[in-house]
Amino acid sequence: MKLNELLKDGIYVLKESNIEECNLKARLLLCYLLGQSKEYLMINDAEEIDTETQIAYYSLLDRLTSGEPLQYITGHQEFMGLDFLVNKNVLIPQPDTEILVQAVIKYLEHNCGKENVKLFENLEKRKINKPKILDLCTGSGAIAISLVKNCPNDVEVVASDVSHEALKVAQINCKKNSAKVKLVESNLFETIEEKFDMIVSNPPYIETDVIPELSMDVQNEPHLALDGGKDGLDFYRKIGENAKKYLTKERNAFLRNRL
Ligand SMILES: C[S@@+](CC[C@H](N)C(=O)[O-])C[C@H]1O[C@@H](n2cnc3c(N)ncnc32)[C@H](O)[C@@H]1O
């Protein structure tokens, strides 16, 4: 069977199972299997594909049509231009979460630059030279690592999650992206002992009753990462109620001034 025939068949199999973006996904699966780029598929479309590879491709298509997310099969997801390992123990970082990271970066640019050190003047008193950020519910570490890699000024980032398995993934992602992040296993603030200049979080936020209605691939992500309680806001409430105790004194004063 030729490469273009195999690809055509892959697209057909996915289409029959109502998989969204079947064309792209069939291509990406084949690229992953062959260890080649999308350009390679175009240029070498007449290449003869051996039976073993064909069987392997159909088995990957099977996993996809059974609801396994593409990113769990390939083990990769891009976020803020960085490559992250993902597996069944972590939520696949979503493009819209990049908005949160960008907002933090913008905030630091405006409030922590040389011309406006006032907000962080306490840093000197605390004998540290960079703001400290806590990423609660870090999962794959996508937010924490992107902040370390993209913030205009040096930042110290602590990232926590209740899931030991998720933290193992975050650890690998820190190494993969050469990012220094302190990882802490904690049920929200339970074992957090430090104070921070900023707390960021993308916690679970799906309403419990809505989860069974989500697409199969989302349902295959860890429910621990999805379930935000009856109205989806459990984590926001808990974080809101406790955050003050974990923010530096000066930061609390700043927040009060803005309320
Ligand atoms: C929506 S995912 C977000 C992951 C990552 N921050 C992102 O944006 O891709 C929520 C994360 O919260 C973690 N989590 C769930 N309950 C928690 C708890 N009680 N304390 C800390 N982390 C928790 C899950 O393990 C999961 O990794």
The ligand as an ORCA input file, in Angstrom:
! r2SCAN-3c Opt
* xyz 0 1
  C      -7.714     22.142     34.786
  S      -6.263     21.236     35.255
  C      -5.072     22.497     34.912
  C      -3.684     22.006     34.639
  C      -2.743     23.117     34.170
  N      -2.674     24.186     35.145
  C      -3.196     23.672     32.832
  O      -3.696     24.801     32.782
  O      -3.028     22.982     31.814
  C      -6.418     21.265     37.021
  C      -5.329     20.594     37.842
  O      -5.734     20.704     39.204
  C      -5.285     19.575     39.925
  N      -6.083     19.446     41.142
  C      -7.313     18.917     41.325
  N      -7.704     19.008     42.594
  C      -6.695     19.632     43.265
  C      -6.506     20.005     44.627
  N      -7.436     19.778     45.548
  N      -5.353     20.607     44.971
  C      -4.395     20.848     44.024
  N      -4.507     20.505     42.728
  C      -5.648     19.909     42.343
  C      -5.455     18.425     38.942
  O      -4.630     17.341     39.289
  C      -5.057     19.112     37.627
  O      -3.706     18.903     37.356
*
